[in-house]
C-alpha cells in the first residue's frame, strides 16, 4: 500500500483540528486532516466564542467576518420557573460574560460553529499551501512506533507516515 508522507496528520476536522491545521500550514508544514464524519457540521454544537478564543482567531487575521456577523453578549441572565407551576418565571442571576477578564474583546460572540469551521476551511483552501478538505475515515489505526497511520476511506486503505 502506498504511503503519503506528511509532517502532521490531524485527526478531527472540528474547530480545534482546523485551527491546528491552519497554524501548522502557516508554518510551512505538509499536513492532512482526517475525520470520522463524512459530512460537515450542519447544526451547531458550540455556538459561542469566548473572549480568549476571539483573540486567538483575531491574531490569525481571521476574525473580521465573525466580528461583523456575530451577536455580542455582554451579560448572561438565568431564569427559573415558579415552583407553583403557574407559568411565571423569575430572574435568578445576571452576570457579565467576561467578569475578571481583561480583553479588547470584552464579550462573547454568538456565532455558529459551522460558520467558524467554514472560515477556517476557506483560509486553508486559499492559503499559499492549499490543504485538501478533510478525508472521511470512519476507522483508523496507529501503527506506532513507526509513526504510521492507516485509514479506511470508501472501502480503500490509505496510509500516512511521518516526513523524515
Secondary structure, 3 states (H helix, E strand, C coil): CCEEEECEEEECCCHHHHHHHHHHHHCCCCEEEEECCCCCCCCCCCCEECHHHHHHHHHCCCCHHHHHHCEEECEEEEEEECCCCCCCEEEEEEEECCCCCCCCCCCEEECCHHHHHHHHHHHHHHCCCCCCCCEECCEEEECCCCCEEEEEECCEEEEEEECC
